[in-house]
Amino acid sequence: LNPSSEERIEWEPEAERRLEKVPAAVRAMAKVELERTAVERGMNVVTVPLMEEVKAKYFGMGAQRT
């Protein structure tokens, strides 16, 4: 599966707001990883639950719920 294919990944408005709060140094990497994970799962929208799951997997912050 190629995440850079024609598929356009949409973002939920809340997910986009949360991405803006990610430190600039890691934001681009986080965006790529979230979109890649969404494509792998056959999703075409990055959702807040997906963000929480990826954040927990990569940054070990799964215990923090908002």
CHARMM-style PDB file with segment names, atoms N, HN, CA, C and O in Angstrom:
ATOM      1  N   LEU     1       0.847  -1.190   0.000  1.00  0.00      PROA
ATOM      2  CA  LEU     1       0.000   0.000   0.000  1.00  0.00      PROA
ATOM      3  C   LEU     1       0.885   1.243   0.000  1.00  0.00      PROA
ATOM      4  O   LEU     1       1.844   1.334   0.766  1.00  0.00      PROA
ATOM      5  N   ASN     2       0.559   2.176  -0.847  1.00  0.00      PROA
ATOM      6  HN  ASN     2      -0.220   2.102  -1.469  1.00  0.00      PROA
ATOM      7  CA  ASN     2       1.383   3.368  -0.992  1.00  0.00      PROA
ATOM      8  C   ASN     2       0.641   4.607  -0.514  1.00  0.00      PROA
ATOM      9  O   ASN     2      -0.261   5.081  -1.204  1.00  0.00      PROA
ATOM     10  N   PRO     3       0.998   5.144   0.650  1.00  0.00      PROA
ATOM     11  CA  PRO     3       0.292   6.313   1.171  1.00  0.00      PROA
ATOM     12  C   PRO     3       0.400   7.553   0.295  1.00  0.00      PROA
ATOM     13  O   PRO     3      -0.414   8.467   0.422  1.00  0.00      PROA
ATOM     14  N   SER     4       1.376   7.601  -0.580  1.00  0.00      PROA
ATOM     15  HN  SER     4       2.038   6.858  -0.684  1.00  0.00      PROA
ATOM     16  CA  SER     4       1.504   8.776  -1.434  1.00  0.00      PROA
ATOM     17  C   SER     4       0.731   8.602  -2.741  1.00  0.00      PROA
ATOM     18  O   SER     4       0.982   9.309  -3.716  1.00  0.00      PROA
ATOM     19  N   SER     5      -0.212   7.655  -2.753  1.00  0.00      PROA
ATOM     20  HN  SER     5      -0.416   7.080  -1.961  1.00  0.00      PROA
ATOM     21  CA  SER     5      -1.035   7.452  -3.946  1.00  0.00      PROA
ATOM     22  C   SER     5      -1.997   8.622  -4.105  1.00  0.00      PROA
ATOM     23  O   SER     5      -1.887   9.628  -3.404  1.00  0.00      PROA
ATOM     24  N   GLU     6      -2.940   8.483  -5.032  1.00  0.00      PROA
ATOM     25  HN  GLU     6      -3.029   7.666  -5.602  1.00  0.00      PROA
ATOM     26  CA  GLU     6      -3.885   9.548  -5.331  1.00  0.00      PROA
ATOM     27  C   GLU     6      -4.819   9.823  -4.159  1.00  0.00      PROA
ATOM     28  O   GLU     6      -5.405  10.903  -4.081  1.00  0.00      PROA
ATOM     29  N   GLU     7      -4.965   8.874  -3.257  1.00  0.00      PROA
ATOM     30  HN  GLU     7      -4.489   7.997  -3.321  1.00  0.00      PROA
ATOM     31  CA  GLU     7      -5.922   9.027  -2.174  1.00  0.00      PROA
ATOM     32  C   GLU     7      -5.650  10.270  -1.356  1.00  0.00      PROA
ATOM     33  O   GLU     7      -4.519  10.537  -0.949  1.00  0.00      PROA
ATOM     34  N   ARG     8      -6.699  11.013  -1.126  1.00  0.00      PROA
ATOM     35  HN  ARG     8      -7.618  10.796  -1.456  1.00  0.00      PROA
ATOM     36  CA  ARG     8      -6.595  12.219  -0.310  1.00  0.00      PROA
ATOM     37  C   ARG     8      -7.125  11.889   1.076  1.00  0.00      PROA
ATOM     38  O   ARG     8      -8.245  11.400   1.227  1.00  0.00      PROA
ATOM     39  N   ILE     9      -6.321  12.158   2.066  1.00  0.00      PROA
ATOM     40  HN  ILE     9      -5.412  12.555   1.943  1.00  0.00      PROA
ATOM     41  CA  ILE     9      -6.726  11.902   3.441  1.00  0.00      PROA
ATOM     42  C   ILE     9      -7.351  13.174   4.005  1.00  0.00      PROA
ATOM     43  O   ILE     9      -6.741  14.243   3.981  1.00  0.00      PROA
ATOM     44  N   GLU    10      -8.556  13.048   4.505  1.00  0.00      PROA
ATOM     45  HN  GLU    10      -9.052  12.180   4.525  1.00  0.00      PROA
ATOM     46  CA  GLU    10      -9.240  14.168   5.141  1.00  0.00      PROA
ATOM     47  C   GLU    10      -8.908  14.157   6.634  1.00  0.00      PROA
ATOM     48  O   GLU    10      -8.429  13.157   7.168  1.00  0.00      PROA
ATOM     49  N   TRP    11      -9.165  15.263   7.284  1.00  0.00      PROA
ATOM     50  HN  TRP    11      -9.554  16.076   6.850  1.00  0.00      PROA
ATOM     51  CA  TRP    11      -8.932  15.394   8.723  1.00  0.00      PROA
ATOM     52  C   TRP    11     -10.195  15.914   9.375  1.00  0.00      PROA
ATOM     53  O   TRP    11     -10.786  16.880   8.892  1.00  0.00      PROA
ATOM     54  N   GLU    12     -10.622  15.285  10.475  1.00  0.00      PROA
ATOM     55  HN  GLU    12     -10.141  14.501  10.867  1.00  0.00      PROA
ATOM     56  CA  GLU    12     -11.719  15.829  11.263  1.00  0.00      PROA
ATOM     57  C   GLU    12     -11.266  17.186  11.787  1.00  0.00      PROA
ATOM     58  O   GLU    12     -10.085  17.368  12.084  1.00  0.00      PROA
ATOM     59  N   PRO    13     -12.194  18.151  11.906  1.00  0.00      PROA
ATOM     60  CA  PRO    13     -11.795  19.483  12.405  1.00  0.00      PROA
ATOM     61  C   PRO    13     -11.083  19.417  13.760  1.00  0.00      PROA
ATOM     62  O   PRO    13     -10.093  20.119  13.965  1.00  0.00      PROA
ATOM     63  N   GLU    14     -11.565  18.594  14.677  1.00  0.00      PROA
ATOM     64  HN  GLU    14     -12.369  18.024  14.511  1.00  0.00      PROA
ATOM     65  CA  GLU    14     -10.929  18.484  15.985  1.00  0.00      PROA
ATOM     66  C   GLU    14      -9.535  17.871  15.859  1.00  0.00      PROA
ATOM     67  O   GLU    14      -8.610  18.273  16.565  1.00  0.00      PROA
ATOM     68  N   ALA    15      -9.387  16.901  14.959  1.00  0.00      PROA
ATOM     69  HN  ALA    15     -10.138  16.574  14.385  1.00  0.00      PROA
ATOM     70  CA  ALA    15      -8.071  16.289  14.737  1.00  0.00      PROA
ATOM     71  C   ALA    15      -7.094  17.338  14.198  1.00  0.00      PROA
ATOM     72  O   ALA    15      -5.932  17.371  14.603  1.00  0.00      PROA
ATOM     73  N   GLU    16      -7.566  18.195  13.284  1.00  0.00      PROA
ATOM     74  HN  GLU    16      -8.510  18.168  12.955  1.00  0.00      PROA
ATOM     75  CA  GLU    16      -6.700  19.257  12.753  1.00  0.00      PROA
ATOM     76  C   GLU    16      -6.287  20.215  13.863  1.00  0.00      PROA
ATOM     77  O   GLU    16      -5.129  20.628  13.923  1.00  0.00      PROA
ATOM     78  N   ARG    17      -7.222  20.572  14.742  1.00  0.00      PROA
ATOM     79  HN  ARG    17      -8.163  20.236  14.693  1.00  0.00      PROA
ATOM     80  CA  ARG    17      -6.885  21.471  15.855  1.00  0.00      PROA
ATOM     81  C   ARG    17      -5.823  20.849  16.751  1.00  0.00      PROA
ATOM     82  O   ARG    17      -4.889  21.520  17.190  1.00  0.00      PROA
ATOM     83  N   ARG    18      -5.981  19.560  17.013  1.00  0.00      PROA
ATOM     84  HN  ARG    18      -6.739  19.014  16.657  1.00  0.00      PROA
ATOM     85  CA  ARG    18      -4.992  18.883  17.863  1.00  0.00      PROA
ATOM     86  C   ARG    18      -3.626  18.834  17.184  1.00  0.00      PROA
ATOM     87  O   ARG    18      -2.599  18.980  17.847  1.00  0.00      PROA
ATOM     88  N   LEU    19      -3.607  18.630  15.866  1.00  0.00      PROA
ATOM     89  HN  LEU    19      -4.441  18.511  15.327  1.00  0.00      PROA
ATOM     90  CA  LEU    19      -2.330  18.586  15.150  1.00  0.00      PROA
ATOM     91  C   LEU    19      -1.607  19.933  15.282  1.00  0.00      PROA
ATOM     92  O   LEU    19      -0.383  19.976  15.399  1.00  0.00      PROA
ATOM     93  N   GLU    20      -2.372  21.025  15.264  1.00  0.00      PROA
ATOM     94  HN  GLU    20      -3.367  20.990  15.169  1.00  0.00      PROA
ATOM     95  CA  GLU    20      -1.763  22.358  15.385  1.00  0.00      PROA
ATOM     96  C   GLU    20      -1.058  22.536  16.725  1.00  0.00      PROA
ATOM     97  O   GLU    20      -0.142  23.350  16.837  1.00  0.00      PROA
ATOM     98  N   LYS    21      -1.479  21.776  17.754  1.00  0.00      PROA
ATOM     99  HN  LYS    21      -2.224  21.115  17.663  1.00  0.00      PROA
ATOM    100  CA  LYS    21      -0.866  21.890  19.078  1.00  0.00      PROA
ATOM    101  C   LYS    21       0.400  21.049  19.211  1.00  0.00      PROA
ATOM    102  O   LYS    21       1.138  21.180  20.187  1.00  0.00      PROA
ATOM    103  N   VAL    22       0.648  20.189  18.233  1.00  0.00      PROA
ATOM    104  HN  VAL    22       0.048  20.083  17.440  1.00  0.00      PROA
ATOM    105  CA  VAL    22       1.848  19.353  18.260  1.00  0.00      PROA
ATOM    106  C   VAL    22       3.061  20.259  18.010  1.00  0.00      PROA
ATOM    107  O   VAL    22       3.014  21.112  17.124  1.00  0.00      PROA
ATOM    108  N   PRO    23       4.128  20.088  18.765  1.00  0.00      PROA
ATOM    109  CA  PRO    23       5.318  20.931  18.532  1.00  0.00      PROA
ATOM    110  C   PRO    23       5.775  20.870  17.074  1.00  0.00      PROA
ATOM    111  O   PRO    23       5.785  19.803  16.459  1.00  0.00      PROA
ATOM    112  N   ALA    24       6.146  22.011  16.539  1.00  0.00      PROA
ATOM    113  HN  ALA    24       6.138  22.878  17.038  1.00  0.00      PROA
ATOM    114  CA  ALA    24       6.523  22.115  15.126  1.00  0.00      PROA
ATOM    115  C   ALA    24       7.594  21.107  14.734  1.00  0.00      PROA
ATOM    116  O   ALA    24       7.595  20.604  13.610  1.00  0.00      PROA
ATOM    117  N   ALA    25       8.498  20.813  15.650  1.00  0.00      PROA
ATOM    118  HN  ALA    25       8.497  21.222  16.562  1.00  0.00      PROA
ATOM    119  CA  ALA    25       9.612  19.913  15.343  1.00  0.00      PROA
ATOM    120  C   ALA    25       9.149  18.509  14.962  1.00  0.00      PROA
ATOM    121  O   ALA    25       9.834  17.815  14.211  1.00  0.00      PROA
ATOM    122  N   VAL    26       7.997  18.089  15.473  1.00  0.00      PROA
ATOM    123  HN  VAL    26       7.440  18.653  16.083  1.00  0.00      PROA
ATOM    124  CA  VAL    26       7.522  16.724  15.179  1.00  0.00      PROA
ATOM    125  C   VAL    26       6.208  16.706  14.408  1.00  0.00      PROA
ATOM    126  O   VAL    26       5.720  15.633  14.054  1.00  0.00      PROA
ATOM    127  N   ARG    27       5.626  17.877  14.140  1.00  0.00      PROA
ATOM    128  HN  ARG    27       6.023  18.748  14.428  1.00  0.00      PROA
ATOM    129  CA  ARG    27       4.307  17.935  13.511  1.00  0.00      PROA
ATOM    130  C   ARG    27       4.284  17.256  12.145  1.00  0.00      PROA
ATOM    131  O   ARG    27       3.367  16.490  11.851  1.00  0.00      PROA
ATOM    132  N   ALA    28       5.284  17.528  11.308  1.00  0.00      PROA
ATOM    133  HN  ALA    28       6.029  18.150  11.546  1.00  0.00      PROA
ATOM    134  CA  ALA    28       5.288  16.937   9.960  1.00  0.00      PROA
ATOM    135  C   ALA    28       5.380  15.414  10.040  1.00  0.00      PROA
ATOM    136  O   ALA    28       4.688  14.702   9.313  1.00  0.00      PROA
ATOM    137  N   MET    29       6.245  14.923  10.933  1.00  0.00      PROA
ATOM    138  HN  MET    29       6.808  15.502  11.523  1.00  0.00      PROA
ATOM    139  CA  MET    29       6.381  13.475  11.094  1.00  0.00      PROA
ATOM    140  C   MET    29       5.073  12.872  11.606  1.00  0.00      PROA
ATOM    141  O   MET    29       4.638  11.819  11.140  1.00  0.00      PROA
ATOM    142  N   ALA    30       4.456  13.551  12.567  1.00  0.00      PROA
ATOM    143  HN  ALA    30       4.809  14.406  12.946  1.00  0.00      PROA
ATOM    144  CA  ALA    30       3.199  13.055  13.130  1.00  0.00      PROA
ATOM    145  C   ALA    30       2.124  13.003  12.059  1.00  0.00      PROA
ATOM    146  O   ALA    30       1.367  12.034  11.995  1.00  0.00      PROA
ATOM    147  N   LYS    31       2.041  14.020  11.222  1.00  0.00      PROA
ATOM    148  HN  LYS    31       2.656  14.807  11.275  1.00  0.00      PROA
ATOM    149  CA  LYS    31       1.030  14.066  10.162  1.00  0.00      PROA
ATOM    150  C   LYS    31       1.227  12.913   9.177  1.00  0.00      PROA
ATOM    151  O   LYS    31       0.271  12.232   8.806  1.00  0.00      PROA
ATOM    152  N   VAL    32       2.464  12.703   8.763  1.00  0.00      PROA
ATOM    153  HN  VAL    32       3.241  13.256   9.065  1.00  0.00      PROA
ATOM    154  CA  VAL    32       2.764  11.607   7.836  1.00  0.00      PROA
ATOM    155  C   VAL    32       2.387  10.266   8.464  1.00  0.00      PROA
ATOM    156  O   VAL    32       1.770   9.423   7.813  1.00  0.00      PROA
ATOM    157  N   GLU    33       2.753  10.076   9.709  1.00  0.00      PROA
ATOM    158  HN  GLU    33       3.255  10.761  10.237  1.00  0.00      PROA
ATOM    159  CA  GLU    33       2.476   8.811  10.390  1.00  0.00      PROA
ATOM    160  C   GLU    33       0.978   8.584  10.551  1.00  0.00      PROA
ATOM    161  O   GLU    33       0.499   7.468  10.352  1.00  0.00      PROA
ATOM    162  N   LEU    34       0.241   9.618  10.906  1.00  0.00      PROA
ATOM    163  HN  LEU    34       0.631  10.525  11.068  1.00  0.00      PROA
ATOM    164  CA  LEU    34      -1.218   9.497  11.056  1.00  0.00      PROA
ATOM    165  C   LEU    34      -1.884   9.169   9.731  1.00  0.00      PROA
ATOM    166  O   LEU    34      -2.758   8.305   9.669  1.00  0.00      PROA
ATOM    167  N   GLU    35      -1.476   9.852   8.677  1.00  0.00      PROA
ATOM    168  HN  GLU    35      -0.766  10.555   8.728  1.00  0.00      PROA
ATOM    169  CA  GLU    35      -2.071   9.589   7.363  1.00  0.00      PROA
ATOM    170  C   GLU    35      -1.700   8.194   6.870  1.00  0.00      PROA
ATOM    171  O   GLU    35      -2.526   7.507   6.271  1.00  0.00      PROA
ATOM    172  N   ARG    36      -0.463   7.775   7.120  1.00  0.00      PROA
ATOM    173  HN  ARG    36       0.208   8.334   7.606  1.00  0.00      PROA
ATOM    174  CA  ARG    36      -0.045   6.438   6.699  1.00  0.00      PROA
ATOM    175  C   ARG    36      -0.861   5.370   7.438  1.00  0.00      PROA
ATOM    176  O   ARG    36      -1.308   4.393   6.837  1.00  0.00      PROA
ATOM    177  N   THR    37      -1.045   5.566   8.728  1.00  0.00      PROA
ATOM    178  HN  THR    37      -0.681   6.359   9.216  1.00  0.00      PROA
ATOM    179  CA  THR    37      -1.815   4.609   9.520  1.00  0.00      PROA
ATOM    180  C   THR    37      -3.262   4.550   9.034  1.00  0.00      PROA
ATOM    181  O   THR    37      -3.842   3.469   8.935  1.00  0.00      PROA
ATOM    182  N   ALA    38      -3.840   5.704   8.734  1.00  0.00      PROA
ATOM    183  HN  ALA    38      -3.369   6.582   8.815  1.00  0.00      PROA
ATOM    184  CA  ALA    38      -5.218   5.740   8.232  1.00  0.00      PROA
ATOM    185  C   ALA    38      -5.327   4.959   6.921  1.00  0.00      PROA
ATOM    186  O   ALA    38      -6.248   4.159   6.751  1.00  0.00      PROA
ATOM    187  N   VAL    39      -4.399   5.185   6.002  1.00  0.00      PROA
ATOM    188  HN  VAL    39      -3.652   5.835   6.140  1.00  0.00      PROA
ATOM    189  CA  VAL    39      -4.423   4.489   4.708  1.00  0.00      PROA
ATOM    190  C   VAL    39      -4.272   2.985   4.906  1.00  0.00      PROA
ATOM    191  O   VAL    39      -4.967   2.200   4.261  1.00  0.00      PROA
ATOM    192  N   GLU    40      -3.364   2.582   5.798  1.00  0.00      PROA
ATOM    193  HN  GLU    40      -2.799   3.219   6.322  1.00  0.00      PROA
ATOM    194  CA  GLU    40      -3.167   1.152   6.066  1.00  0.00      PROA
ATOM    195  C   GLU    40      -4.460   0.485   6.515  1.00  0.00      PROA
ATOM    196  O   GLU    40      -4.706  -0.684   6.219  1.00  0.00      PROA
ATOM    197  N   ARG    41      -5.278   1.241   7.228  1.00  0.00      PROA
ATOM    198  HN  ARG    41      -5.078   2.191   7.468  1.00  0.00      PROA
ATOM    199  CA  ARG    41      -6.522   0.683   7.766  1.00  0.00      PROA
ATOM    200  C   ARG    41      -7.700   0.874   6.828  1.00  0.00      PROA
ATOM    201  O   ARG    41      -8.829   0.507   7.154  1.00  0.00      PROA
ATOM    202  N   GLY    42      -7.438   1.444   5.671  1.00  0.00      PROA
ATOM    203  HN  GLY    42      -6.521   1.742   5.406  1.00  0.00      PROA
ATOM    204  CA  GLY    42      -8.528   1.660   4.720  1.00  0.00      PROA
ATOM    205  C   GLY    42      -9.412   2.839   5.092  1.00  0.00      PROA
ATOM    206  O   GLY    42     -10.543   2.955   4.619  1.00  0.00      PROA
ATOM    207  N   MET    43      -8.883   3.717   5.948  1.00  0.00      PROA
ATOM    208  HN  MET    43      -7.965   3.622   6.332  1.00  0.00      PROA
ATOM    209  CA  MET    43      -9.644   4.909   6.346  1.00  0.00      PROA
ATOM    210  C   MET    43      -9.257   6.058   5.426  1.00  0.00      PROA
ATOM    211  O   MET    43      -8.138   6.104   4.914  1.00  0.00      PROA
ATOM    212  N   ASN    44     -10.189   6.984   5.218  1.00  0.00      PROA
ATOM    213  HN  ASN    44     -11.097   6.946   5.633  1.00  0.00      PROA
ATOM    214  CA  ASN    44      -9.818   8.165   4.437  1.00  0.00      PROA
ATOM    215  C   ASN    44      -9.960   9.438   5.252  1.00  0.00      PROA
ATOM    216  O   ASN    44      -9.911  10.544   4.716  1.00  0.00      PROA
ATOM    217  N   VAL    45     -10.141   9.263   6.581  1.00  0.00      PROA
ATOM    218  HN  VAL    45     -10.181   8.364   7.017  1.00  0.00      PROA
ATOM    219  CA  VAL    45     -10.258  10.404   7.490  1.00  0.00      PROA
ATOM    220  C   VAL    45      -9.401  10.144   8.721  1.00  0.00      PROA
ATOM    221  O   VAL    45      -9.466   9.067   9.316  1.00  0.00      PROA
ATOM    222  N   VAL    46      -8.593  11.138   9.103  1.00  0.00      PROA
ATOM    223  HN  VAL    46      -8.540  12.012   8.621  1.00  0.00      PROA
ATOM    224  CA  VAL    46      -7.848  11.041  10.364  1.00  0.00      PROA
ATOM    225  C   VAL    46      -8.792  11.518  11.458  1.00  0.00      PROA
ATOM    226  O   VAL    46      -9.295  12.641  11.411  1.00  0.00      PROA
ATOM    227  N   THR    47      -9.028  10.656  12.442  1.00  0.00      PROA
ATOM    228  HN  THR    47      -8.620   9.744  12.480  1.00  0.00      PROA
ATOM    229  CA  THR    47      -9.963  10.949  13.522  1.00  0.00      PROA
ATOM    230  C   THR    47      -9.207  11.156  14.835  1.00  0.00      PROA
ATOM    231  O   THR    47      -8.035  10.799  14.955  1.00  0.00      PROA
ATOM    232  N   VAL    48      -9.894  11.734  15.807  1.00  0.00      PROA
ATOM    233  HN  VAL    48     -10.846  12.024  15.709  1.00  0.00      PROA
ATOM    234  CA  VAL    48      -9.289  11.932  17.120  1.00  0.00      PROA
ATOM    235  C   VAL    48      -8.913  10.587  17.761  1.00  0.00      PROA
ATOM    236  O   VAL    48      -7.806  10.460  18.285  1.00  0.00      PROA
ATOM    237  N   PRO    49      -9.813   9.567  17.736  1.00  0.00      PROA
ATOM    238  CA  PRO    49      -9.402   8.276  18.319  1.00  0.00      PROA
ATOM    239  C   PRO    49      -8.148   7.696  17.657  1.00  0.00      PROA
ATOM    240  O   PRO    49      -7.314   7.095  18.336  1.00  0.00      PROA
ATOM    241  N   LEU    50      -8.007   7.869  16.346  1.00  0.00      PROA
ATOM    242  HN  LEU    50      -8.684   8.357  15.794  1.00  0.00      PROA
ATOM    243  CA  LEU    50      -6.802   7.397  15.656  1.00  0.00      PROA
ATOM    244  C   LEU    50      -5.583   8.162  16.173  1.00  0.00      PROA
ATOM    245  O   LEU    50      -4.528   7.571  16.405  1.00  0.00      PROA
ATOM    246  N   MET    51      -5.727   9.464  16.352  1.00  0.00      PROA
ATOM    247  HN  MET    51      -6.584   9.945  16.164  1.00  0.00      PROA
ATOM    248  CA  MET    51      -4.618  10.267  16.875  1.00  0.00      PROA
ATOM    249  C   MET    51      -4.202   9.781  18.259  1.00  0.00      PROA
ATOM    250  O   MET    51      -3.012   9.654  18.548  1.00  0.00      PROA
ATOM    251  N   GLU    52      -5.197   9.508  19.121  1.00  0.00      PROA
ATOM    252  HN  GLU    52      -6.164   9.611  18.887  1.00  0.00      PROA
ATOM    253  CA  GLU    52      -4.900   9.038  20.476  1.00  0.00      PROA
ATOM    254  C   GLU    52      -4.133   7.717  20.424  1.00  0.00      PROA
ATOM    255  O   GLU    52      -3.176   7.511  21.169  1.00  0.00      PROA
ATOM    256  N   GLU    53      -4.566   6.834  19.539  1.00  0.00      PROA
ATOM    257  HN  GLU    53      -5.344   7.001  18.933  1.00  0.00      PROA
ATOM    258  CA  GLU    53      -3.920   5.522  19.430  1.00  0.00      PROA
ATOM    259  C   GLU    53      -2.483   5.644  18.937  1.00  0.00      PROA
ATOM    260  O   GLU    53      -1.580   5.015  19.487  1.00  0.00      PROA
ATOM    261  N   VAL    54      -2.271   6.453  17.900  1.00  0.00      PROA
ATOM    262  HN  VAL    54      -3.005   6.964  17.453  1.00  0.00      PROA
ATOM    263  CA  VAL    54      -0.924   6.634  17.352  1.00  0.00      PROA
ATOM    264  C   VAL    54      -0.036   7.338  18.377  1.00  0.00      PROA
ATOM    265  O   VAL    54       1.135   6.990  18.528  1.00  0.00      PROA
ATOM    266  N   LYS    55      -0.586   8.319  19.076  1.00  0.00      PROA
ATOM    267  HN  LYS    55      -1.537   8.602  18.953  1.00  0.00      PROA
ATOM    268  CA  LYS    55       0.182   9.028  20.099  1.00  0.00      PROA
ATOM    269  C   LYS    55       0.622   8.059  21.192  1.00  0.00      PROA
ATOM    270  O   LYS    55       1.769   8.089  21.639  1.00  0.00      PROA
ATOM    271  N   ALA    56      -0.295   7.209  21.613  1.00  0.00      PROA
ATOM    272  HN  ALA    56      -1.227   7.185  21.250  1.00  0.00      PROA
ATOM    273  CA  ALA    56       0.037   6.235  22.662  1.00  0.00      PROA
ATOM    274  C   ALA    56       1.118   5.276  22.182  1.00  0.00      PROA
ATOM    275  O   ALA    56       2.036   4.938  22.929  1.00  0.00      PROA
ATOM    276  N   LYS    57       1.004   4.844  20.939  1.00  0.00      PROA
ATOM    277  HN  LYS    57       0.258   5.119  20.332  1.00  0.00      PROA
ATOM    278  CA  LYS    57       1.960   3.886  20.377  1.00  0.00      PROA
ATOM    279  C   LYS    57       3.361   4.487  20.283  1.00  0.00      PROA
ATOM    280  O   LYS    57       4.343   3.826  20.617  1.00  0.00      PROA
ATOM    281  N   TYR    58       3.455   5.727  19.834  1.00  0.00      PROA
ATOM    282  HN  TYR    58       2.656   6.264  19.563  1.00  0.00      PROA
ATOM    283  CA  TYR    58       4.759   6.335  19.573  1.00  0.00      PROA
ATOM    284  C   TYR    58       5.312   7.150  20.725  1.00  0.00      PROA
ATOM    285  O   TYR    58       6.527   7.290  20.867  1.00  0.00      PROA
ATOM    286  N   PHE    59       4.417   7.693  21.556  1.00  0.00      PROA
ATOM    287  HN  PHE    59       3.430   7.579  21.441  1.00  0.00      PROA
ATOM    288  CA  PHE    59       4.894   8.601  22.587  1.00  0.00      PROA
ATOM    289  C   PHE    59       4.534   8.132  23.990  1.00  0.00      PROA
ATOM    290  O   PHE    59       4.889   8.789  24.968  1.00  0.00      PROA
ATOM    291  N   GLY    60       3.839   7.014  24.105  1.00  0.00      PROA
ATOM    292  HN  GLY    60       3.550   6.479  23.311  1.00  0.00      PROA
ATOM    293  CA  GLY    60       3.527   6.455  25.415  1.00  0.00      PROA
ATOM    294  C   GLY    60       2.643   7.352  26.260  1.00  0.00      PROA
ATOM    295  O   GLY    60       2.775   7.388  27.484  1.00  0.00      PROA
ATOM    296  N   MET    61       1.750   8.069  25.618  1.00  0.00      PROA
ATOM    297  HN  MET    61       1.643   8.039  24.624  1.00  0.00      PROA
ATOM    298  CA  MET    61       0.881   8.979  26.350  1.00  0.00      PROA
ATOM    299  C   MET    61      -0.560   8.494  26.361  1.00  0.00      PROA
ATOM    300  O   MET    61      -1.478   9.295  26.533  1.00  0.00      PROA
ATOM    301  N   GLY    62      -0.766   7.232  26.186  1.00  0.00      PROA
ATOM    302  HN  GLY    62      -0.020   6.581  26.046  1.00  0.00      PROA
ATOM    303  CA  GLY    62      -2.109   6.683  26.086  1.00  0.00      PROA
ATOM    304  C   GLY    62      -2.953   6.882  27.321  1.00  0.00      PROA
ATOM    305  O   GLY    62      -4.181   6.870  27.235  1.00  0.00      PROA
ATOM    306  N   ALA    63      -2.326   7.064  28.470  1.00  0.00      PROA
ATOM    307  HN  ALA    63      -1.329   7.074  28.540  1.00  0.00      PROA
ATOM    308  CA  ALA    63      -3.075   7.205  29.722  1.00  0.00      PROA
ATOM    309  C   ALA    63      -3.758   8.580  29.813  1.00  0.00      PROA
ATOM    310  O   ALA    63      -4.714   8.743  30.571  1.00  0.00      PROA
ATOM    311  N   GLN    64      -3.286   9.542  29.067  1.00  0.00      PROA
ATOM    312  HN  GLN    64      -2.509   9.410  28.451  1.00  0.00      PROA
ATOM    313  CA  GLN    64      -3.877  10.871  29.128  1.00  0.00      PROA
ATOM    314  C   GLN    64      -5.108  10.929  28.244  1.00  0.00      PROA
ATOM    315  O   GLN    64      -5.023  10.796  27.023  1.00  0.00      PROA
ATOM    316  N   ARG    65      -6.250  11.127  28.877  1.00  0.00      PROA
ATOM    317  HN  ARG    65      -6.320  11.235  29.868  1.00  0.00      PROA
ATOM    318  CA  ARG    65      -7.512  11.236  28.146  1.00  0.00      PROA
ATOM    319  C   ARG    65      -8.060  12.650  28.303  1.00  0.00      PROA
ATOM    320  O   ARG    65      -8.018  13.213  29.397  1.00  0.00      PROA
ATOM    321  N   THR    66      -8.577  13.227  27.214  1.00  0.00      PROA
ATOM    322  HN  THR    66      -8.611  12.769  26.326  1.00  0.00      PROA
ATOM    323  CA  THR    66      -9.180  14.553  27.316  1.00  0.00      PROA
ATOM    324  C   THR    66     -10.586  14.498  26.802  1.00  0.00      PROA
ATOM    325  OT1 THR    66     -11.282  15.514  26.797  1.00  0.00      PROA
TER     326      THR     66
END
